[in-house]
Amino acid sequence: MEDENKKKEISVDDILNEYRAMEAGLDASASVPEPQPPADTSGDFVWRPDPAVFEPERRAPEGYTPDADDDGEDWQERWEDAPRRRGHRGLRIGLTVALAMLLLAGGGVFGYTYATNTVFRGVTAGAVEVGGMSRAEAAQAITAGTQELIESSQVLLEINGVAYPIRISEVTNGIDAEASAEAAYAIGHTGGVGERVGGALGALTGGRQSELVVSINYTALNAALDEVAAQALTEPVEPSWKLEDSNLILDMGKPGVDFDRAVVGEAVREKIAAMDFTPYTVETQITDPQKPDLDAIAVEVNCDAVSAKVDKTDGKTIIPEQNGVHLDPEQAKTIVGDGSAASYTIPVELTPARVTAEVLERALFRDVLASTSTSLNTGNVDRTNNVTLAAKFMNGTILNPGDEFSYNGVVGERTEARGFKSAGAYSGGRVIDEVGGGVCQPSSTLYMAVLRADLQVTERSNHSFTVAYTPLGEDATVSWGGKDFRFVNNTDYPIKVVAERTGSKMRVTLMGTKVDDKSVELKTEILSTKEWTTIEKTDNSLAPGTSKVDQTGTTGYNTITYKYVTVNGETTKSVANKSYYSKRDKVVLVGPAKVETPAAAPETPAAPGGNDAPAAAPSGDPEG
C-alpha cells in the first residue's frame, strides 16, 4: 500500500517536469526552466523583432568587389532578401504552435495515466473484462467469471489431427482471484513512464490481457499427459521380415512419435491462465527405427533344407519339412537402397526338402532295412536277464535323419538298482563276474544290423578276445564310462530300432524306408593268426597228480571286414572295420608232484606258494 500512496502523491507539475526532462534529454529529476518574456518597464509582454533576424541585409551590386576593409555587409541587399527570411519566421511560429499542442496532449495522457486508480479500461484478466474496476471489484468479477469455465471447460491437445481433451477442473487447484486482479491492475500502473503510458494507452486503444494466476496440480496434469501419450504416441516399430513363397518381405518399421512433456504442460498452463480454449497443436518428435542389418538377416534366414520328420515322443506325429533358403545380402542391399519405402520384396533362393510331410506320412517305417539275430545260453539266467533288459531299453528308439544313436546313452548305466545282475565279462584279459555282464551281445547284434542297413558308424570297438555269438569283425564291445557304440541315421527317412530277446535269440530289426534296390554283403579276411598255448600252473590246493583247466584258450586274429553294397546292380566295396583279437592261452592248474619218502627219514611237507602260485588277474574295464 505504501507504493500505491506514492503513486497517488505524484502531482501534474511533477509529470510535466518529467516530460520536459525527457524532451530535453535531461535526467528525469532535473527541472527545466519556463521560457521567460523579455523585461519591460510596464510589465507587459512586448514583442520586439530581433534585428539580427529581421534587419535587411545589404547585397553588393553586380560587379562589386569588396576591399580588404569591407566586411561584405550590404544593407541594401539584406533588405531586398527580407521576404525569404519572413518565410523562415512563419515556419518557426508553426513549429512552436505544434509543439505547444503536443505538450497539451502529453499532459492529458500523463494525467490519465497517473491519475487513474482503477484497472485501465480495455484490460481483461484471462477472458474476464475488468477495465474500470477497482482491484476488489476485479477480484469479484474474476471469481464469478471463471468458476463456471473451470468446471465445464477443457484444453484440447491436437496431435496428428486428433484432439485429446484435458479437463481444467481435473488439473487445477483453482484461480487466485486477488492475485489475478493485481496482475490486471499492474498494466499501466507499474514500470517507468514509457511502460506506464504505453500500457494505459495500449489497453484503451487495442486492449490488454493479463494472465490469471492459476494453481496447477502438476501430478494430475502429468497423469493426464501420460494418458494422452498412451493414446496418441507410439514407440518405434523396428524392422521385421517374413518369408512368403520365394520372397523375403522386409518391413522397414515405423517411427516413434513423442512430445516434450514439460513444453506441453507449460502450454496447458498458459491456455488455462488465458482462458484460451482454442486447440493447442502439439509439436511432436519423431524417432526413426533402426536400419535393418541385411547381413545379420541373411545369417538368420539362410538354412539348409530339412526333411519332414517324426515326433520321437509318440512315433506317429509328422513334423513338416523346411525348405532350404539362401538370401544374397548384397542383392538385398541394392534393392533396399536408401530405405525410403515402407517395405521391400527381396527374392530368395529356395532348396526343396527331400522328404515332405505328405510323402513321409505314407512311407514312415514302411520297410525293413536290416534284421539280425544272435544266440545265447538261457541257462545262464543272470546274463540272459541283462541281455533282455538292454534289449528293452533299446526297443522303440527312433532316429530322425541326422540323429546319432549312443548305446550307453540309450541303455544307461548298468546297476543293480536298475535291474542288472552280475554275470561273466572280460576284464584285464580274464573273465570275471561284473554287474551288467552280457550287455555286449545286444550292442553286437545291433552293430550287425547297422552294417547290413549301410548306416554310418561313428564309434565301434571289437572285444579283447573273440566272442562266440558273432562272426569275426562283427562284434561291438561297450563299457560304462568307457567304450561306446554309436551310429548315425544317414538316410532321408526316420529309423526305428526294434529289439527283443525271445527264447535263445537276441534279435534287432531296423525299420525305415527303402528308396532303392540295395543289398549289403559282409566279408571278413583274416590277416594273421596267433595260436594259443597251454600253460600249467601248480596249485598246492589240488591233490598231487591231479589237474584242472582254469582258463580256456582262444586264438588271436588280425582281421579286416569289407562291406559290399549293391545298388541297382552296381556294387561298391569299402572297409567296414579292422579288428584285432588277442590270443588267450589255456591255463591248467596241476597238483604238486608226489614226493618219495625214505623209510628211515621222517616225512617233510612241501613249502606252500612260491613262483607257481597263480598270479592275480590284472585290472581293467569289463567288457560285456
C-alpha positions in Angstrom: 0.0 0.0 0.0 2.9 2.3 0.5 3.8 2.1 -3.2 0.2 2.9 -4.0 0.2 6.0 -1.8 3.4 7.2 -3.5 1.6 6.8 -6.9 -1.3 9.0 -5.7 1.0 11.7 -4.3 2.5 12.5 -7.8 1.3 15.9 -9.0 0.6 17.1 -12.5 3.5 19.5 -12.3 5.8 16.6 -11.4 4.6 14.8 -14.5 5.1 17.8 -16.8 8.6 18.3 -15.4 9.4 14.7 -16.0 8.1 15.0 -19.6 10.2 18.2 -20.2 13.3 16.5 -18.9 12.7 13.6 -21.3 12.3 16.0 -24.2 15.4 18.0 -23.3 17.5 14.8 -22.8 18.0 15.5 -19.2 17.6 13.4 -16.1 14.0 13.0 -15.0 14.8 14.6 -11.7 16.2 17.8 -13.2 13.9 20.9 -13.6 13.6 22.7 -16.9 13.1 26.5 -16.6 10.0 28.0 -18.1 10.6 30.4 -21.1 10.7 34.0 -19.7 9.3 37.0 -21.7 11.7 40.0 -22.2 11.6 42.5 -19.4 9.5 45.7 -19.9 9.1 48.6 -17.6 5.4 48.4 -18.0 5.2 44.8 -17.1 3.6 43.9 -20.3 4.9 41.3 -22.7 6.1 43.3 -25.7 7.3 41.6 -28.8 10.4 43.0 -30.4 11.8 41.9 -33.7 15.4 40.6 -33.5 17.5 42.9 -35.5 19.8 40.1 -36.2 17.0 38.3 -37.9 14.7 40.9 -39.4 17.1 43.7 -40.4 17.6 43.6 -44.2 20.9 42.5 -45.4 22.9 44.6 -48.0 23.6 42.9 -51.3 26.7 44.1 -53.2 25.8 45.4 -56.7 26.8 43.3 -59.7 30.5 43.5 -60.2 31.2 44.8 -56.7 34.4 43.6 -55.2 34.9 44.4 -51.5 38.2 45.7 -50.5 40.2 44.4 -47.5 38.4 46.7 -45.0 35.0 45.9 -46.3 33.1 43.3 -44.1 30.9 42.3 -47.1 27.7 43.6 -45.5 25.4 45.4 -47.9 22.2 46.6 -46.1 20.5 47.2 -49.4 20.9 43.6 -50.4 19.7 42.4 -46.9 16.6 44.4 -47.2 15.9 43.0 -50.7 16.2 39.4 -49.2 13.7 40.1 -46.4 10.8 38.1 -47.9 12.8 34.8 -47.7 13.6 35.5 -44.1 10.0 36.3 -43.3 9.1 32.7 -44.6 11.5 31.2 -42.1 9.9 33.1 -39.3 6.5 31.7 -40.2 7.8 28.2 -40.2 9.2 28.7 -36.7 5.9 30.0 -35.4 4.1 26.9 -36.8 6.5 24.6 -35.2 6.1 26.4 -31.9 2.3 26.1 -32.0 2.5 22.4 -32.9 4.9 21.7 -30.0 2.6 23.6 -27.7 -0.3 21.3 -28.8 1.8 18.2 -28.2 2.6 19.4 -24.8 -1.0 19.9 -24.0 -1.9 16.4 -25.3 1.0 14.8 -23.5 -0.2 16.5 -20.3 -3.6 14.9 -20.8 -2.0 11.4 -21.4 0.1 11.7 -18.3 -2.8 13.0 -16.4 -4.9 9.9 -17.5 -2.0 7.5 -16.8 -1.1 8.8 -13.3 -4.4 10.0 -12.0 -6.3 6.7 -12.8 -6.5 4.5 -9.7 -8.6 1.6 -11.2 -7.8 -1.1 -13.7 -7.4 0.6 -17.0 -10.2 0.3 -19.5 -9.6 -2.4 -22.1 -7.8 -4.7 -19.7 -9.1 -8.3 -19.3 -8.0 -10.9 -16.8 -8.0 -14.0 -18.9 -11.3 -13.8 -20.6 -12.9 -11.6 -17.9 -13.5 -7.9 -18.6 -12.1 -5.9 -15.6 -11.4 -2.5 -17.1 -12.6 0.5 -15.0 -12.9 -1.7 -11.8 -11.1 -1.4 -8.5 -8.9 -4.3 -7.6 -11.5 -5.6 -5.2 -14.2 -5.4 -7.9 -11.9 -7.0 -10.4 -11.3 -9.9 -8.0 -15.0 -10.5 -7.6 -15.6 -10.4 -11.3 -12.8 -12.9 -11.9 -14.2 -15.3 -9.3 -17.7 -15.0 -10.9 -16.4 -15.2 -14.5 -14.1 -18.2 -14.1 -15.9 -20.5 -11.8 -18.2 -22.0 -14.4 -15.4 -22.1 -17.0 -13.1 -24.1 -14.8 -15.9 -26.6 -14.1 -17.0 -27.1 -17.7 -14.1 -26.2 -20.0 -11.2 -28.2 -21.3 -7.9 -27.7 -23.1 -7.7 -29.6 -26.4 -4.3 -31.0 -27.4 -4.3 -31.7 -31.1 -1.8 -34.4 -32.2 -1.8 -35.5 -35.8 -5.2 -34.1 -36.5 -6.8 -35.8 -33.4 -7.9 -33.7 -30.4 -7.4 -35.0 -26.9 -9.2 -33.2 -24.1 -7.8 -32.2 -20.7 -10.4 -31.0 -18.3 -9.4 -27.9 -16.4 -11.1 -28.9 -13.2 -9.1 -32.1 -13.0 -5.6 -30.4 -13.3 -6.0 -27.2 -11.3 -6.5 -26.4 -7.6 -8.4 -23.2 -8.5 -7.9 -19.5 -9.5 -6.3 -16.9 -7.2 -8.7 -14.1 -7.9 -6.9 -11.4 -5.8 -3.6 -12.1 -7.4 -5.2 -12.2 -10.8 -6.8 -8.8 -10.1 -3.4 -7.4 -9.0 -1.9 -8.7 -12.3 -4.6 -6.9 -14.3 -4.2 -3.6 -12.3 -0.4 -3.7 -12.9 -0.9 -3.0 -16.6 -0.2 0.8 -16.9 0.4 1.2 -13.1 3.9 -0.2 -12.9 7.2 0.4 -14.5 8.8 3.6 -16.0 7.0 6.4 -17.7 7.1 4.9 -21.1 5.9 1.5 -19.9 3.0 3.1 -17.9 1.9 5.3 -20.7 2.2 2.5 -23.2 0.2 0.2 -21.0 -2.6 2.7 -20.4 -2.9 3.8 -24.0 -2.5 0.3 -25.4 -5.3 -1.0 -23.2 -7.5 1.9 -24.1 -7.0 1.6 -27.9 -6.3 -2.1 -28.5 -7.0 -3.9 -25.3 -4.5 -5.7 -23.0 -4.8 -9.1 -21.4 -3.3 -10.3 -18.2 -2.9 -14.0 -17.2 -5.0 -15.4 -14.5 -3.0 -16.7 -11.5 -3.8 -20.5 -11.7 -2.7 -23.2 -9.2 -1.8 -26.1 -11.3 -1.9 -29.7 -9.9 1.1 -30.9 -11.7 0.7 -34.5 -10.5 -2.7 -34.6 -12.1 -1.5 -32.8 -15.2 1.3 -35.3 -15.7 -1.1 -38.1 -15.3 -3.4 -36.6 -17.9 -0.4 -36.1 -20.3 0.5 -39.8 -19.7 -3.0 -40.8 -20.7 -2.8 -38.7 -23.9 0.6 -40.1 -24.7 -0.7 -43.7 -24.3 -3.4 -43.0 -26.8 -1.6 -40.8 -29.3 2.1 -41.6 -29.1 3.9 -44.7 -30.3 7.2 -46.4 -29.7 9.4 -47.0 -32.8 8.5 -50.3 -34.6 11.7 -52.0 -35.5 12.2 -53.6 -38.9 10.9 -57.2 -39.4 10.8 -59.8 -42.1 8.9 -62.9 -43.1 9.3 -65.4 -45.9 6.4 -65.7 -48.4 6.9 -68.3 -51.1 10.2 -67.4 -52.8 10.5 -63.9 -51.4 11.5 -62.2 -48.2 9.2 -59.4 -47.3 11.1 -56.8 -45.4 9.1 -54.3 -43.3 11.2 -51.2 -42.6 9.3 -50.5 -39.3 7.6 -47.3 -38.2 9.0 -44.2 -36.5 8.0 -43.5 -32.9 6.1 -40.3 -32.0 6.7 -38.4 -28.7 6.4 -34.9 -27.3 8.2 -32.8 -24.7 6.1 -33.2 -21.6 7.5 -30.0 -20.0 6.7 -27.9 -23.0 3.2 -29.2 -23.4 2.5 -28.9 -19.7 3.5 -25.3 -19.7 1.3 -24.7 -22.8 -1.6 -26.1 -21.0 -0.9 -23.9 -18.0 -0.8 -20.8 -20.3 -4.0 -21.8 -22.0 -5.8 -22.1 -18.7 -4.3 -18.8 -17.4 -5.5 -17.0 -20.6 -8.9 -18.9 -20.6 -8.0 -19.7 -24.2 -9.9 -22.8 -25.3 -8.7 -23.0 -28.9 -6.9 -26.3 -29.7 -3.2 -26.4 -29.0 -1.2 -28.1 -31.7 1.4 -30.3 -30.0 4.8 -30.4 -31.7 5.9 -34.0 -31.8 9.4 -35.5 -32.1 9.9 -38.4 -34.5 12.3 -41.3 -33.5 13.2 -43.3 -36.6 13.6 -47.1 -36.2 17.0 -48.7 -36.7 18.0 -49.6 -40.2 17.8 -53.3 -40.9 21.1 -55.2 -40.8 20.8 -57.2 -44.1 24.0 -59.2 -43.3 22.5 -60.3 -40.0 19.2 -61.1 -41.6 20.9 -63.2 -44.2 22.7 -65.2 -41.4 19.3 -65.7 -39.7 17.4 -66.6 -42.9 19.9 -68.8 -44.7 19.5 -72.5 -43.8 19.8 -76.0 -45.3 16.7 -77.9 -46.3 15.4 -80.2 -43.6 13.2 -83.1 -44.5 9.9 -83.9 -42.7 10.5 -86.0 -39.6 8.5 -87.8 -36.9 7.9 -86.7 -33.3 10.0 -89.2 -31.3 7.8 -89.0 -28.3 4.9 -90.8 -29.9 6.5 -92.1 -33.2 3.4 -91.0 -35.2 3.1 -87.2 -35.4 4.7 -85.8 -38.5 6.8 -82.6 -38.2 6.6 -80.7 -41.6 9.6 -80.2 -43.8 11.6 -77.0 -44.1 13.0 -75.8 -47.4 16.5 -74.5 -47.7 16.8 -70.7 -48.0 19.5 -68.6 -49.4 19.4 -64.8 -49.3 22.1 -62.8 -51.1 22.8 -59.8 -48.7 24.5 -57.7 -51.5 21.5 -58.1 -53.8 19.2 -57.2 -50.8 21.2 -54.0 -50.2 20.9 -53.0 -53.8 17.1 -53.5 -53.7 16.6 -51.6 -50.4 18.8 -48.7 -51.5 18.1 -45.6 -49.3 15.4 -47.5 -47.4 12.7 -44.8 -48.0 9.9 -47.2 -48.8 7.7 -48.8 -46.2 8.6 -52.4 -47.3 10.6 -54.3 -49.8 10.2 -57.6 -51.6 13.5 -59.4 -51.9 13.8 -62.7 -53.9 15.4 -65.7 -52.1 16.7 -69.0 -53.5 14.8 -72.0 -52.2 16.1 -75.6 -52.0 13.2 -78.1 -51.6 13.4 -80.6 -48.8 14.0 -84.2 -50.0 11.1 -85.6 -48.0 7.9 -83.7 -47.5 5.3 -84.4 -44.7 2.9 -85.8 -47.3 5.5 -88.3 -48.5 6.7 -89.3 -45.1 3.2 -90.0 -43.8 2.9 -92.7 -46.5 6.4 -94.1 -46.1 7.1 -93.9 -42.4 8.7 -97.1 -41.1 7.4 -98.9 -44.2 10.4 -101.2 -44.9 12.8 -103.5 -43.0 16.3 -102.1 -43.6 18.0 -105.0 -41.9 17.3 -107.7 -39.3 19.9 -109.8 -37.4 19.9 -112.2 -34.5 22.5 -113.9 -32.2 22.2 -117.0 -29.9 22.6 -117.1 -26.2 22.5 -119.7 -23.4 19.3 -119.1 -21.5 20.6 -121.4 -18.8 22.9 -118.5 -17.7 20.0 -116.8 -16.0 21.7 -113.6 -14.8 23.4 -113.0 -18.2 20.1 -113.6 -20.0 18.4 -111.1 -17.7 21.0 -108.4 -18.7 20.5 -109.1 -22.4 16.8 -108.9 -22.1 16.9 -105.7 -20.1 19.3 -104.0 -22.5 17.1 -105.0 -25.4 14.1 -103.5 -23.6 15.9 -100.1 -23.3 16.8 -100.1 -27.0 13.4 -101.1 -28.3 11.4 -98.4 -30.0 14.3 -95.9 -30.2 13.6 -93.5 -33.1 16.3 -91.7 -35.1 15.3 -88.9 -37.5 17.7 -88.1 -40.4 21.0 -87.0 -39.0 20.4 -88.2 -35.4 23.1 -90.2 -33.7 22.5 -93.3 -31.6 24.6 -94.0 -28.5 24.3 -97.4 -26.9 25.5 -96.2 -23.5 23.2 -93.2 -23.8 20.2 -95.4 -24.6 20.8 -98.4 -22.3 22.2 -96.3 -19.5 24.4 -97.3 -16.5 24.3 -100.9 -15.6 23.5 -101.0 -11.9 21.6 -103.4 -9.6 19.2 -100.6 -8.8 18.1 -100.6 -12.5 17.7 -104.3 -12.6 21.1 -105.6 -13.9 22.7 -108.7 -12.5 26.3 -109.9 -12.1 27.5 -112.1 -15.0 30.6 -113.0 -16.9 32.5 -110.2 -18.6 36.0 -109.6 -20.0 38.2 -107.5 -17.8 42.0 -107.2 -17.9 42.4 -110.3 -20.1 40.3 -112.5 -17.8 36.7 -113.4 -17.5 35.2 -112.1 -14.3 31.7 -111.6 -12.9 30.5 -108.0 -13.4 27.2 -106.2 -13.0 25.8 -106.0 -16.5 27.8 -108.8 -17.9 26.4 -109.8 -21.3 25.2 -106.4 -22.5 27.7 -106.6 -25.3 25.6 -109.1 -27.1 22.7 -106.7 -27.8 25.2 -104.0 -28.9 26.9 -106.5 -31.2 23.6 -107.7 -32.6 22.7 -104.1 -33.3 26.1 -103.5 -35.0 25.5 -106.4 -37.3 22.1 -104.9 -38.3 23.7 -101.4 -38.8 26.3 -102.8 -41.1 23.7 -104.5 -43.3 21.5 -101.4 -43.3 24.5 -99.4 -44.6 24.2 -96.8 -41.9 27.1 -94.6 -40.8 29.1 -96.0 -37.9 30.8 -93.3 -35.8 32.3 -95.4 -32.9 32.9 -99.1 -32.6 35.5 -101.3 -30.8 36.0 -105.1 -31.0 36.3 -107.2 -27.9 39.7 -108.1 -26.4 39.1 -111.7 -27.4 36.8 -113.3 -29.9 33.1 -114.0 -28.9 31.1 -117.0 -29.8 27.8 -115.2 -30.8 29.1 -113.1 -33.8 31.3 -113.7 -36.7 34.8 -112.2 -36.6 34.7 -108.5 -37.3 31.0 -108.1 -36.4 31.0 -107.6 -32.7 30.9 -104.3 -30.8 32.0 -104.2 -27.1 30.8 -101.5 -24.7 31.6 -100.5 -21.1 30.0 -97.8 -18.9 32.2 -94.8 -18.8 34.5 -96.2 -21.5 33.9 -97.7 -24.9 30.6 -96.9 -26.7 28.8 -98.0 -29.9 27.5 -95.1 -32.0 26.0 -94.7 -35.4 24.1 -92.0 -37.4 20.9 -92.3 -39.4 22.3 -91.1 -42.7 19.1 -91.9 -44.7 16.4 -89.4 -45.7 13.8 -91.1 -43.5 13.3 -91.9 -39.8 14.5 -95.2 -38.5 13.1 -97.2 -35.6 15.1 -99.8 -33.6 13.1 -102.9 -32.8 15.0 -105.1 -30.2 13.9 -108.1 -28.2 15.2 -111.2 -26.6 13.0 -114.2 -27.5 14.0 -117.6 -26.1 17.6 -118.1 -27.0 17.7 -115.4 -29.7 18.6 -111.8 -29.4 17.1 -110.1 -32.4 17.4 -106.5 -33.8 15.4 -105.1 -36.7 15.8 -101.7 -38.2 12.6 -100.2 -39.7 12.8 -97.4 -42.2 12.1 -96.5 -45.8 13.9 -98.0 -48.8 14.3 -95.7 -51.7 16.3 -98.0 -54.0 17.1 -101.7 -54.5 20.0 -102.0 -52.1 21.7 -105.1 -50.7 24.8 -105.4 -48.4 27.2 -108.3 -48.1 30.0 -108.6 -45.5 33.3 -110.4 -45.9 36.0 -110.7 -43.2 39.5 -111.6 -44.1 42.0 -113.0 -41.5 45.2 -111.1 -42.0 47.2 -113.0 -39.3 46.6 -115.6 -36.6 48.2 -116.1 -33.2 47.7 -119.6 -31.7 47.2 -120.1 -28.0 49.4 -122.3 -25.9 48.9 -124.3 -22.8 50.3 -123.1 -19.5 50.5 -125.3 -16.5 50.5 -123.8 -13.1 51.0 -125.7 -9.8 48.1 -125.4 -7.4 49.0 -126.8 -4.0 45.4 -126.9 -3.1 45.0 -129.8 -5.6 45.8 -133.3 -4.7 49.2 -134.5 -6.1 48.9 -135.8 -9.6 45.5 -134.0 -10.3 44.8 -131.1 -12.7 42.1 -128.6 -13.6 41.5 -126.2 -16.5 41.5 -122.7 -15.1 41.1 -120.8 -18.5 40.3 -122.0 -21.9 42.4 -121.0 -24.8 41.4 -118.8 -27.7 43.2 -117.9 -30.9 44.1 -114.3 -31.7 43.2 -112.8 -35.0 44.1 -109.7 -37.0 41.1 -109.1 -39.4 39.7 -106.7 -41.9 36.0 -106.6 -42.8 34.8 -105.4 -46.2 31.3 -104.2 -47.0 30.0 -104.8 -50.5 27.0 -102.5 -51.3 25.0 -103.2 -54.4 22.5 -100.5 -55.6 20.5 -101.1 -58.7 23.1 -103.6 -59.9 26.2 -101.6 -59.2 28.5 -102.8 -56.4 30.9 -100.7 -54.4 33.4 -102.1 -51.9 34.6 -100.4 -48.7 36.3 -101.3 -45.4 33.8 -101.7 -42.6 36.4 -102.1 -39.8 39.7 -103.6 -38.8 39.7 -105.7 -35.7 42.5 -107.2 -33.5 41.7 -110.0 -31.2 44.3 -111.1 -28.7 45.1 -114.7 -28.1 44.3 -116.2 -24.7 46.4 -119.1 -23.5 44.9 -122.1 -21.9 45.7 -122.3 -18.2 45.8 -125.7 -16.5 46.2 -126.0 -12.7 48.0 -129.1 -11.5 48.5 -130.5 -8.1 52.0 -130.9 -6.6 54.2 -133.9 -7.6 54.4 -136.9 -5.4 57.4 -136.9 -3.1 59.3 -140.2 -2.3 59.8 -140.5 1.4 62.9 -142.6 2.7 61.9 -145.3 5.1 64.1 -144.2 7.9 63.7 -140.5 7.4 60.7 -138.5 8.8 58.3 -137.0 6.2 58.9 -133.3 5.4 55.9 -131.3 4.0 56.4 -129.1 0.8 56.6 -125.3 1.2 53.3 -123.6 0.0 53.2 -120.8 -2.5 56.3 -119.9 -4.5 56.6 -119.0 -8.1 53.9 -121.4 -9.1 51.2 -119.6 -7.3 48.5 -118.2 -9.6 49.1 -114.5 -10.5 46.5 -112.0 -9.6 44.3 -111.0 -12.5 45.1 -107.6 -13.9 42.6 -104.9 -13.5 40.7 -103.1 -16.4 37.3 -102.1 -17.7 34.9 -105.1 -18.0 33.5 -105.9 -21.4 30.0 -107.3 -21.8 
